[in-house]
């Protein structure tokens, strides 16, 4: 969630419309994943990690006992090595469903 917060903050400083648009896009993508959890192809068979793309953002998630865990949200231009570690302590975001 830290990445999402930083992205929204950056966009809010430079383009408020884009900041609102990313919030709507993330909410929509999460809603689609919730309704169609098998929609994203498996990208890591070892961990059953799936990827849903809502361009330009990639949502990596896994399903454990009917619960969907989003493990990464990143811009498509970012490599996985560019992602910052997030301890998950801020998993509740009032802007997301």
Buried (B, 14 or more C-beta within 10 A) or exposed (E): BBBBEEBBEEBBEEEEEBBEEBBEBBEEBBEBBEEEBEEBEEEEEEEEBBBBEBEEBBBBBBBEEEEBEBBBBBEEEBEEEEEEEBEEEEEEEEEBE
